[in-house]
Amino acid sequence: MPEPAESMSELRSAYRDGGLTPAAQAERVLDGLAGRADGPVWISTVPADRLRARAESLTRHGDPALPLYGIPFAVKDNIDVAGMITTAGCPDFGYRAAEDAPVVRRLLDAGAMLVGKTNLDQFATGLTGARSPYGSGESVFGGGLISGGSSSGSAVAVAAGQVSFALGTDTAGSGRVPAALNGIVGLKPTRGLLSAAGVVPACRSLDCVSVFAADVAGAVEVLHAARGVTAADPWGRPLPEERVVARMPGTLRLGVPRAEDLEFFGDAGQEARFVAGVQRLRTFVGTPRSVPLGDFFEAGDLLYRGPWVAERLVALDGFLRSHPESVLAVTRAVLETGRRYDAIDAFRGQHRLRELRAQVDTLWQDIDVLVVPTVGTTFTLDEIAEDPIGRNAMLGRYTQFANLLDLAAVTVPNGFTSTGRPASLTLIGPAFSDTTLARLAATLTDGSAPTRTVEVNPPPAQRPVELLIAVVGRHLTGESRNGELVGHGGALVDTARTAPLYRLFRMDTPDGEGLPGLVRVAPDGPAGHPIEVELWRLPGAAVGGLLAGVPTPLSLGWIRLDDGRDVLGFLCEAYAVGPPAEDISATGGWRAYRRAATRR
């Protein structure tokens, strides 16, 4: 297991306290690279004497106030660095760059120390990390788990603690999938915020330079140091001044995918982690709402099953024709599909994408942030080898629509499945919501480094997770919101009563029906009552959609039944049941209260 990635704030504190200098840090970096610079993480590294000279210059003459003073970083090897070879993962394609890409120059000017250039899926075409002649990368969690791609080396270099941050690129998810599979942060900015000049194009109209870091704060620092419009990049866009300051999480409206739109490819562990992640998010934001993903998925399909795959040939057609044997078979197969499309297809695709963007734009009138799983499942290198294109497509289900729809995204760790596989959430918002997404992501994460290891021989896929949930009020059979349970695939299992540890309240609502709230009594408070509940079995993937319709102050928590079992159920925050809320505990339950109220 590697050392946890060292955050930028930790390095900065060490520099400020005088316990570390850039020169000493450079030696630590070189020690970490010893014996590993020729592995599948790196394609080329800065010569040791050159790195030492840079570090010594910063130590003697640099300004410690520079935003990235002495911070070591890496760049994906489809981004130009003056004097170094840019290969894009294909040795015969390589050329020596005459100048730094603008995004690299900005980082160097901010005081950062370049360590080298990292491996990638060839021509940034893939999400696996297994499409490079320089070797297939494995996740830092081991067990043969893929590293994710195409920015495989950049993600692993950060997660392994070799550098503090790294640049990747992201067209279909290459800045998010590797972050998910290595337990780090991946920031995919709004298209154009980071200049793509000096980057070997994949789809030039969609390409983004992305950021990997140990934590959200570090990723945002890099974003602000590196962003800027350049004359060499006609796709560049500035961040509007009014969007620089992030909105507070409590003011945000969260969108959660409908249960029927979620696909985990039989991976019960990823289902369960997503449900848990959504529940945690709910503690920071306003009441969530259910969001259909059909338009997002249709847009994403245009990338590889539409004319945008032909855009990949714009930069590579000549090389493919002159050097067909220099390109990996799987990469060539993907690129060659672009020849199926003509100009009519291109315009037809643009028209449909415009329609889909307009439809998705209406959703942002009701939500500010959409949460999705970064990946629905994970694969080993052997599993990818069995079906390199089909399983690559599975990895991109929740990522490949973002740039087509002009969205920003931040990917953060979300714990581990029961078999030790890393899980991840991606927060998505409209263009220029970058800082707001990052603030919510920072609130969601606690900064702790992942420490789990993947099982070498994980058990076979389990049946989809089902959860037992206790409902107490309007979700009961025959009540006004029971249809939501049924619509999410719920099935009534039993009726039961709580242990006498709770009180039930009716809170006023605009519709006059009232909202029931179950509150656990304090040890020194009034006596509790046994309250009637129904137990429903619900698919794990459906819980997020159900929660999206549950208003504050309700949330999921553990409820003790009178038979001693603890089950998940809807509880109410105690602050909400003061006057004028009515204590209806003595009736024994919501239905009994409603019957009594009708007789009155």
C-alpha positions as CSV (number, residue, x, y, z in Angstrom):
1,M,0.0,0.0,0.0
2,P,1.5,3.4,-1.0
3,E,2.0,6.3,1.3
4,P,-1.1,8.6,1.3
5,A,-0.8,11.5,-1.1
6,E,0.7,14.6,0.5
7,S,-1.6,17.5,0.3
8,M,-0.5,20.9,-0.8
9,S,-1.5,22.5,2.5
10,E,0.8,20.0,4.4
11,L,3.8,21.0,2.2
12,R,3.0,24.7,2.5
13,S,2.9,24.4,6.3
14,A,6.3,22.6,6.3
15,Y,7.8,25.3,4.1
16,R,6.4,28.1,6.3
17,D,7.5,26.5,9.5
18,G,11.1,26.2,8.2
19,G,11.1,22.4,8.5
20,L,11.4,21.8,4.8
21,T,12.7,23.6,1.7
22,P,11.9,23.0,-2.0
23,A,15.5,21.6,-2.4
24,A,14.8,19.0,0.4
25,Q,11.4,18.2,-1.1
26,A,13.0,17.6,-4.5
27,E,15.3,15.0,-2.9
28,R,12.2,13.3,-1.3
29,V,10.6,13.2,-4.7
30,L,13.6,11.7,-6.3
31,D,13.8,9.1,-3.6
32,G,10.2,8.2,-4.2
33,L,10.9,7.8,-8.0
34,A,13.9,5.6,-7.4
35,G,13.2,2.3,-9.2
36,R,9.7,3.4,-10.3
37,A,10.3,6.0,-13.0
38,D,10.4,3.3,-15.7
39,G,7.1,1.7,-14.6
40,P,3.6,2.2,-16.1
41,V,3.1,5.5,-14.2
42,W,5.7,7.7,-16.0
43,I,6.6,8.0,-19.6
44,S,9.4,10.5,-19.0
45,T,10.7,12.4,-15.9
46,V,12.6,15.6,-15.6
47,P,16.3,14.8,-15.3
48,A,17.4,14.8,-11.6
49,D,19.9,17.6,-12.0
50,R,17.3,19.8,-13.7
51,L,14.7,19.1,-10.9
52,R,17.4,19.9,-8.3
53,A,18.3,23.1,-10.1
54,R,14.7,24.2,-10.1
55,A,14.2,23.4,-6.5
56,E,17.5,25.1,-5.5
57,S,16.5,28.2,-7.4
58,L,13.1,28.3,-5.5
59,T,14.9,27.8,-2.2
60,R,17.4,30.6,-2.8
61,H,15.5,33.1,-4.8
62,G,11.8,32.0,-5.0
63,D,9.0,33.9,-3.3
64,P,7.4,31.7,-0.7
65,A,4.2,33.7,-1.2
66,L,3.8,32.2,-4.7
67,P,0.5,30.1,-4.7
68,L,2.3,26.9,-5.6
69,Y,5.7,27.5,-4.2
70,G,7.7,24.3,-4.1
71,I,4.8,22.0,-4.9
72,P,5.8,19.0,-7.1
73,F,3.5,18.1,-10.0
74,A,3.2,16.0,-13.1
75,V,1.5,16.4,-16.4
76,K,-0.2,13.9,-18.7
77,D,2.0,13.1,-21.7
78,N,-0.4,14.7,-24.2
79,I,0.4,18.1,-22.8
80,D,3.5,20.0,-24.0
81,V,6.5,20.8,-21.8
82,A,9.3,22.7,-23.5
83,G,12.2,20.5,-24.4
84,M,10.5,17.2,-23.5
85,I,9.0,14.7,-25.9
86,T,5.2,14.6,-26.2
87,T,4.1,11.1,-27.1
88,A,0.3,11.0,-26.4
89,G,1.0,7.4,-25.5
90,C,2.4,6.5,-29.0
91,P,6.2,6.5,-29.3
92,D,6.2,6.9,-33.1
93,F,4.0,10.0,-32.8
94,G,6.4,11.7,-30.4
95,Y,7.7,15.2,-31.0
96,R,9.9,17.5,-28.9
97,A,7.8,20.5,-27.7
98,A,9.2,23.9,-28.5
99,E,7.4,25.6,-25.6
100,D,5.3,24.9,-22.6
101,A,1.6,24.6,-22.9
102,P,0.1,27.8,-21.4
103,V,-1.4,25.8,-18.5
104,V,2.0,24.4,-17.7
105,R,3.7,27.8,-17.9
106,R,1.1,29.3,-15.5
107,L,1.9,26.5,-12.9
108,L,5.6,27.0,-13.2
109,D,5.2,30.8,-12.9
110,A,3.2,30.1,-9.7
111,G,6.2,28.3,-8.2
112,A,5.4,24.6,-8.9
113,M,8.1,22.1,-9.6
114,L,7.6,19.8,-12.6
115,V,8.6,16.2,-12.0
116,G,7.7,14.6,-15.3
117,K,5.1,13.3,-17.8
118,T,2.7,10.5,-17.1
119,N,1.3,7.5,-18.9
120,L,-2.1,7.5,-20.6
121,D,-4.4,5.5,-22.7
122,Q,-3.1,6.0,-26.2
123,F,-4.2,9.3,-27.8
124,A,-6.4,9.8,-24.7
125,T,-8.9,7.3,-26.1
126,G,-10.1,5.1,-23.3
127,L,-11.1,5.0,-19.6
128,T,-9.2,2.0,-18.4
129,G,-5.5,2.8,-18.2
130,A,-4.9,-0.5,-20.2
131,R,-4.4,1.0,-23.6
132,S,-0.7,2.1,-23.6
133,P,2.4,0.6,-25.1
134,Y,4.2,1.9,-22.0
135,G,2.3,-0.5,-19.8
136,S,-1.1,-1.0,-18.2
137,G,-1.5,0.8,-14.9
138,E,-2.9,-0.8,-11.8
139,S,-4.8,1.1,-9.1
140,V,-2.9,2.0,-6.0
141,F,-5.3,-0.3,-4.2
142,G,-3.8,-3.3,-5.9
143,G,-5.6,-6.6,-6.6
144,G,-5.2,-6.2,-10.3
145,L,-7.7,-3.4,-10.3
146,I,-7.4,-1.0,-13.3
147,S,-6.1,2.5,-12.6
148,G,-8.7,4.0,-14.9
149,G,-7.9,6.2,-17.8
150,S,-7.1,7.8,-19.9
151,S,-5.2,10.0,-17.4
152,S,-3.9,6.8,-15.6
153,G,-0.4,7.9,-14.7
154,S,-1.4,11.3,-13.4
155,A,-4.0,9.8,-11.0
156,V,-1.6,7.1,-9.7
157,A,1.3,9.5,-9.3
158,V,-0.9,11.7,-6.9
159,A,-2.5,8.7,-5.1
160,A,0.9,7.1,-4.6
161,G,2.3,10.3,-3.0
162,Q,4.9,10.9,-5.8
163,V,3.5,14.3,-6.5
164,S,1.0,16.6,-4.8
165,F,-1.1,17.3,-7.9
166,A,-1.1,16.4,-11.6
167,L,-2.7,17.6,-14.8
168,G,-4.8,15.2,-16.9
169,T,-7.2,15.8,-19.7
170,D,-10.9,14.9,-19.7
171,T,-13.1,14.5,-22.8
172,A,-15.3,11.5,-21.8
173,G,-14.3,11.1,-18.2
174,S,-10.6,10.8,-18.2
175,G,-10.2,13.2,-15.3
176,R,-12.9,11.5,-13.2
177,V,-12.7,7.7,-13.7
178,P,-9.0,7.5,-12.6
179,A,-9.7,9.7,-9.6
180,A,-12.5,7.3,-8.6
181,L,-10.4,4.2,-9.0
182,N,-7.5,5.6,-6.9
183,G,-9.3,7.4,-4.1
184,I,-8.4,11.0,-4.9
185,V,-10.1,14.2,-6.1
186,G,-10.6,14.8,-9.8
187,L,-11.7,18.3,-10.9
188,K,-13.1,18.6,-14.4
189,P,-13.5,22.3,-15.0
190,T,-15.9,24.0,-17.3
191,R,-14.7,23.7,-20.8
192,G,-12.2,26.5,-21.6
193,L,-11.3,27.6,-18.1
194,L,-7.9,25.9,-18.5
195,S,-6.3,26.5,-21.8
196,A,-6.1,23.4,-24.1
197,A,-3.4,25.0,-26.3
198,G,-0.4,22.8,-26.4
199,V,-2.5,19.7,-25.8
200,V,-2.7,16.9,-28.4
201,P,-6.4,17.0,-29.3
202,A,-8.8,14.2,-28.8
203,C,-12.1,16.0,-29.6
204,R,-10.9,19.6,-29.7
205,S,-14.4,21.0,-29.2
206,L,-14.8,19.0,-26.0
207,D,-11.4,18.6,-24.5
208,C,-10.6,19.8,-21.0
209,V,-7.4,20.0,-19.0
210,S,-8.3,18.5,-15.6
211,V,-6.7,18.4,-12.1
212,F,-5.9,15.5,-9.7
213,A,-5.1,16.3,-6.1
214,A,-5.1,14.7,-2.7
215,D,-8.0,17.0,-1.5
216,V,-10.5,19.5,-2.9
217,A,-8.7,22.6,-1.6
218,G,-5.6,21.7,-3.5
219,A,-7.4,21.0,-6.7
220,V,-9.1,24.4,-6.5
221,E,-5.8,26.2,-5.8
222,V,-4.4,24.7,-9.0
223,L,-7.5,25.6,-10.9
224,H,-7.1,29.3,-10.0
225,A,-3.4,29.3,-10.6
226,A,-3.7,27.7,-14.0
227,R,-6.9,29.3,-15.4
228,G,-6.7,32.0,-18.0
229,V,-7.6,32.7,-21.6
230,T,-4.9,32.6,-24.2
231,A,-4.8,33.7,-27.8
232,A,-3.6,30.3,-28.8
233,D,-6.8,28.7,-27.6
234,P,-10.0,29.8,-29.4
235,W,-12.1,27.6,-27.1
236,G,-11.0,29.5,-23.9
237,R,-13.4,31.2,-21.6
238,P,-12.9,33.2,-18.5
239,L,-14.6,32.4,-15.2
240,P,-17.2,35.2,-14.7
241,E,-16.3,37.3,-11.6
242,E,-19.7,36.6,-10.0
243,R,-18.9,32.9,-10.1
244,V,-15.5,33.1,-8.4
245,V,-17.1,33.1,-4.9
246,A,-18.8,29.8,-4.2
247,R,-22.4,29.4,-2.9
248,M,-22.8,27.9,0.6
249,P,-23.9,24.2,0.6
250,G,-27.0,24.9,2.6
251,T,-28.4,27.1,-0.2
252,L,-28.0,24.4,-2.8
253,R,-30.8,22.2,-4.3
254,L,-29.6,18.7,-4.9
255,G,-30.7,16.5,-7.8
256,V,-30.6,12.7,-7.3
257,P,-31.1,10.3,-10.3
258,R,-34.3,8.4,-10.5
259,A,-33.9,4.8,-9.4
260,E,-34.8,3.5,-12.8
261,D,-32.0,5.5,-14.4
262,L,-29.3,4.1,-12.1
263,E,-27.2,1.1,-13.4
264,F,-24.6,-0.6,-11.4
265,F,-24.1,-3.6,-13.7
266,G,-24.8,-6.1,-10.9
267,D,-22.3,-4.4,-8.5
268,A,-24.2,-4.5,-5.2
269,G,-21.4,-2.9,-3.3
270,Q,-21.4,0.2,-5.5
271,E,-25.2,0.5,-5.2
272,A,-24.9,0.5,-1.4
273,R,-22.1,3.1,-1.4
274,F,-24.0,5.4,-3.6
275,V,-27.1,5.2,-1.3
276,A,-24.8,6.0,1.7
277,G,-23.2,8.9,-0.2
278,V,-26.5,10.5,-1.1
279,Q,-27.6,10.2,2.5
280,R,-24.5,12.0,3.7
281,L,-24.9,14.7,1.1
282,R,-28.5,15.3,2.4
283,T,-27.0,16.6,5.7
284,F,-25.4,19.5,3.9
285,V,-27.9,20.7,1.3
286,G,-31.5,21.5,0.9
287,T,-34.3,19.0,0.1
288,P,-33.2,16.9,-2.9
289,R,-35.4,16.1,-5.9
290,S,-35.5,13.2,-8.3
291,V,-34.0,13.9,-11.7
292,P,-34.4,11.8,-14.9
293,L,-31.1,11.0,-16.6
294,G,-32.4,10.0,-20.1
295,D,-31.3,13.2,-21.8
296,F,-27.8,13.0,-20.2
297,F,-27.3,9.4,-21.4
298,E,-28.5,10.2,-24.9
299,A,-26.1,13.1,-25.1
300,G,-23.3,10.9,-23.9
301,D,-24.0,8.3,-26.5
302,L,-23.2,10.8,-29.2
303,L,-19.6,10.8,-28.2
304,Y,-18.7,7.3,-29.4
305,R,-21.9,6.3,-31.2
306,G,-22.3,9.5,-33.0
307,P,-20.3,11.9,-35.2
308,W,-18.0,13.2,-32.4
309,V,-15.9,10.1,-32.7
310,A,-15.0,11.4,-36.2
311,E,-13.6,14.6,-34.6
312,R,-10.9,12.4,-33.1
313,L,-9.6,11.9,-36.7
314,V,-9.1,15.6,-37.3
315,A,-5.7,15.5,-35.5
316,L,-4.8,11.9,-36.2
317,D,-6.1,11.0,-39.6
318,G,-2.7,11.5,-41.4
319,F,-0.8,9.6,-38.7
320,L,-3.3,6.7,-38.8
321,R,-2.9,6.4,-42.5
322,S,0.9,6.7,-42.5
323,H,1.6,4.7,-39.3
324,P,-1.2,2.2,-38.9
325,E,1.0,-0.3,-37.1
326,S,2.1,2.2,-34.6
327,V,-1.4,2.5,-33.1
328,L,-2.7,-0.2,-30.7
329,A,-5.4,-2.4,-32.3
330,V,-8.1,-1.4,-29.8
331,T,-7.3,2.3,-30.2
332,R,-7.3,2.1,-33.9
333,A,-10.6,0.2,-33.9
334,V,-12.2,3.1,-31.9
335,L,-10.7,5.8,-34.1
336,E,-11.6,4.1,-37.4
337,T,-15.3,4.1,-36.5
338,G,-15.2,7.9,-37.1
339,R,-15.0,7.2,-40.9
340,R,-18.6,6.0,-40.8
341,Y,-19.9,9.6,-40.4
342,D,-20.3,12.3,-43.0
343,A,-21.1,16.0,-42.9
344,I,-24.9,15.3,-42.8
345,D,-24.4,13.1,-39.7
346,A,-22.3,15.8,-38.1
347,F,-25.0,18.5,-38.5
348,R,-27.7,16.1,-37.5
349,G,-25.7,15.3,-34.3
350,Q,-25.2,19.0,-33.6
351,H,-28.9,19.7,-33.9
352,R,-29.9,16.8,-31.6
353,L,-27.2,17.8,-29.0
354,R,-28.6,21.4,-29.0
355,E,-32.1,20.0,-28.3
356,L,-30.7,17.8,-25.5
357,R,-28.8,20.8,-24.0
358,A,-31.9,22.9,-24.0
359,Q,-33.8,20.1,-22.2
360,V,-31.1,19.6,-19.6
361,D,-30.8,23.4,-19.1
362,T,-34.4,23.4,-17.8
363,L,-33.3,21.1,-15.0
364,W,-31.0,23.7,-13.6
365,Q,-34.0,25.9,-12.9
366,D,-34.9,23.4,-10.2
367,I,-31.6,22.0,-8.9
368,D,-28.1,23.4,-8.5
369,V,-26.1,20.2,-8.2
370,L,-26.6,16.7,-9.6
371,V,-24.9,13.8,-7.8
372,V,-24.1,10.6,-9.7
373,P,-21.9,7.6,-9.1
374,T,-18.6,8.2,-10.9
375,V,-18.5,4.6,-12.1
376,G,-21.3,2.0,-11.8
377,T,-18.7,-0.8,-11.2
378,T,-15.0,-1.5,-11.3
379,F,-12.9,-4.0,-13.3
380,T,-9.6,-5.8,-13.1
381,L,-7.1,-5.7,-15.9
382,D,-8.0,-9.3,-16.8
383,E,-11.7,-8.4,-17.0
384,I,-10.9,-5.4,-19.3
385,A,-8.8,-7.6,-21.5
386,E,-11.9,-9.9,-22.0
387,D,-14.0,-7.0,-23.4
388,P,-12.0,-3.8,-23.8
389,I,-14.6,-1.8,-25.6
390,G,-17.8,-3.0,-23.9
391,R,-16.5,-2.6,-20.4
392,N,-14.9,0.7,-21.2
393,A,-18.4,1.9,-22.2
394,M,-19.7,0.8,-18.8
395,L,-17.1,3.0,-17.1
396,G,-18.2,6.0,-19.1
397,R,-21.9,5.8,-18.4
398,Y,-21.9,8.6,-15.8
399,T,-19.1,10.7,-17.3
400,Q,-19.2,11.0,-21.1
401,F,-22.1,13.4,-21.3
402,A,-20.6,16.2,-19.2
403,N,-18.5,18.0,-21.8
404,L,-21.1,17.6,-24.6
405,L,-23.7,19.2,-22.3
406,D,-21.2,21.9,-21.1
407,L,-21.1,20.9,-17.5
408,A,-18.6,21.2,-14.7
409,A,-17.8,18.3,-12.3
410,V,-15.9,17.3,-9.2
411,T,-15.2,13.7,-8.3
412,V,-14.5,12.7,-4.6
413,P,-13.9,9.4,-2.8
414,N,-17.0,7.7,-1.3
415,G,-15.5,5.0,0.8
416,F,-15.2,1.3,-0.1
417,T,-17.4,-1.6,-1.0
418,S,-17.5,-4.7,1.2
419,T,-14.9,-6.3,-1.1
420,G,-12.5,-3.3,-0.8
421,R,-13.2,-1.7,-4.1
422,P,-13.1,2.1,-4.1
423,A,-16.4,4.0,-4.5
424,S,-16.8,7.6,-5.6
425,L,-19.3,10.4,-6.2
426,T,-19.3,13.0,-8.8
427,L,-21.0,16.4,-8.3
428,I,-22.1,18.0,-11.5
429,G,-23.4,21.5,-12.2
430,P,-23.9,23.8,-15.2
431,A,-21.0,25.7,-16.8
432,F,-19.1,28.0,-14.4
433,S,-20.4,26.3,-11.2
434,D,-16.9,25.0,-10.5
435,T,-16.2,26.8,-7.2
436,T,-19.7,26.0,-5.9
437,L,-19.3,22.3,-6.7
438,A,-15.8,22.4,-5.1
439,R,-17.1,23.9,-1.9
440,L,-19.8,21.3,-1.5
441,A,-17.2,18.6,-2.4
442,A,-14.9,19.9,0.3
443,T,-17.7,19.9,2.8
444,L,-18.6,16.3,1.9
445,T,-15.0,15.0,2.3
446,D,-13.1,14.9,5.5
447,G,-9.7,14.9,4.0
448,S,-8.7,11.4,5.2
449,A,-6.7,9.3,2.8
450,P,-8.1,5.9,1.7
451,T,-6.4,2.9,3.3
452,R,-8.2,-0.1,1.9
453,T,-6.8,-2.8,-0.4
454,V,-8.7,-4.6,-3.1
455,E,-9.2,-8.4,-2.6
456,V,-7.2,-10.2,-5.2
457,N,-10.0,-12.7,-5.8
458,P,-13.2,-10.8,-5.0
459,P,-16.4,-12.8,-4.6
460,P,-18.7,-13.0,-7.6
461,A,-21.3,-10.3,-8.1
462,Q,-24.1,-10.5,-5.6
463,R,-27.8,-9.9,-6.1
464,P,-28.7,-6.2,-6.1
465,V,-28.8,-4.8,-2.5
466,E,-32.3,-4.6,-0.9
467,L,-32.9,-2.5,2.2
468,L,-35.6,-2.9,4.8
469,I,-37.1,0.5,5.6
470,A,-39.6,1.5,8.3
471,V,-42.3,4.1,7.3
472,V,-44.5,5.8,9.8
473,G,-46.7,8.3,8.1
474,R,-47.7,9.4,4.6
475,H,-45.8,6.5,3.0
476,L,-48.0,3.9,4.8
477,T,-50.3,1.7,2.7
478,G,-53.3,3.8,1.6
479,E,-51.7,7.1,2.5
480,S,-51.0,9.9,0.1
481,R,-47.3,9.1,-0.6
482,N,-47.4,5.3,-0.6
483,G,-47.3,5.4,-4.4
484,E,-43.7,6.6,-4.2
485,L,-42.7,3.5,-2.4
486,V,-44.5,1.3,-4.9
487,G,-43.1,3.3,-7.8
488,H,-39.5,2.7,-6.6
489,G,-40.0,-1.1,-6.5
490,G,-40.9,-1.3,-2.9
491,A,-42.8,-4.3,-1.5
492,L,-44.7,-4.4,1.9
493,V,-43.1,-7.0,4.2
494,D,-44.8,-6.6,7.5
495,T,-46.4,-4.2,10.1
496,A,-44.6,-3.7,13.4
497,R,-44.3,-1.3,16.3
498,T,-41.3,0.6,17.6
499,A,-39.9,0.1,21.0
500,P,-41.4,2.6,23.5
501,L,-38.6,5.0,22.8
502,Y,-40.3,7.4,20.5
503,R,-43.0,10.1,20.2
504,L,-44.9,11.0,17.1
505,F,-45.8,14.5,16.1
506,R,-48.0,16.2,13.4
507,M,-46.4,19.2,11.8
508,D,-48.5,21.7,9.8
509,T,-48.1,21.7,6.0
510,P,-49.6,24.0,3.4
511,D,-51.8,21.2,2.0
512,G,-53.5,20.8,5.4
513,E,-52.7,17.0,5.6
514,G,-49.8,17.5,8.0
515,L,-46.4,15.9,8.1
516,P,-45.8,13.2,10.7
517,G,-42.4,13.2,12.5
518,L,-41.0,10.4,14.6
519,V,-38.6,11.6,17.3
520,R,-36.6,9.4,19.7
521,V,-37.0,10.7,23.3
522,A,-34.1,11.8,25.4
523,P,-33.2,9.7,28.4
524,D,-34.4,12.4,30.8
525,G,-37.3,13.5,28.6
526,P,-41.0,12.4,28.5
527,A,-41.9,8.8,28.2
528,G,-41.9,7.2,24.8
529,H,-44.7,5.2,23.1
530,P,-44.8,2.2,20.8
531,I,-45.6,3.6,17.3
532,E,-47.1,1.6,14.4
533,V,-44.8,1.3,11.4
534,E,-44.8,-0.6,8.1
535,L,-41.7,-2.5,7.0
536,W,-41.0,-2.2,3.2
537,R,-38.3,-3.9,1.2
538,L,-36.7,-1.5,-1.3
539,P,-34.0,-1.9,-4.0
540,G,-30.8,-0.2,-2.7
541,A,-30.5,1.8,-5.9
542,A,-34.0,3.2,-5.4
543,V,-33.3,4.7,-2.0
544,G,-31.7,7.8,-3.4
545,G,-34.7,8.5,-5.6
546,L,-37.0,8.0,-2.7
547,L,-35.0,10.3,-0.4
548,A,-35.1,13.0,-3.1
549,G,-38.8,13.5,-2.4
550,V,-38.5,13.5,1.4
551,P,-38.7,17.0,2.9
552,T,-36.7,18.4,5.7
553,P,-36.7,17.9,8.7
554,L,-37.0,14.2,7.9
555,S,-34.0,11.9,7.2
556,L,-33.1,8.2,7.3
557,G,-31.9,6.9,10.6
558,W,-31.9,3.7,12.7
559,I,-35.2,2.8,14.5
560,R,-35.5,0.3,17.3
561,L,-38.5,-2.1,17.0
562,D,-40.3,-3.7,19.9
563,D,-38.7,-7.0,19.0
564,G,-35.2,-5.6,19.4
565,R,-34.3,-5.2,15.8
566,D,-32.8,-2.0,14.4
567,V,-34.0,-1.0,11.0
568,L,-33.6,2.0,8.8
569,G,-36.5,4.4,8.8
570,F,-37.7,8.0,8.6
571,L,-36.9,10.1,11.7
572,C,-37.5,13.7,12.4
573,E,-35.1,16.4,13.7
574,A,-36.1,17.3,17.3
575,Y,-36.0,21.0,16.6
576,A,-39.0,20.8,14.2
577,V,-41.5,19.4,16.7
578,G,-41.9,22.3,19.1
579,P,-45.2,24.4,19.0
580,P,-47.3,24.4,16.9
581,A,-46.5,20.8,16.2
582,E,-49.1,18.4,17.8
583,D,-48.0,15.5,19.9
584,I,-50.1,12.5,18.7
585,S,-48.0,9.7,20.3
586,A,-50.9,8.5,22.5
587,T,-52.9,7.4,19.4
588,G,-50.3,4.8,18.6
589,G,-49.6,5.8,15.0
590,W,-50.4,8.0,12.1
591,R,-53.4,5.9,10.8
592,A,-55.0,5.7,14.2
593,Y,-54.6,9.5,14.5
594,R,-56.2,10.1,11.1
595,R,-59.1,7.8,12.0
596,A,-59.7,9.6,15.2
597,A,-59.4,13.0,13.5
598,T,-62.0,11.9,10.9
599,R,-64.5,10.9,13.7
600,R,-64.0,14.3,15.3
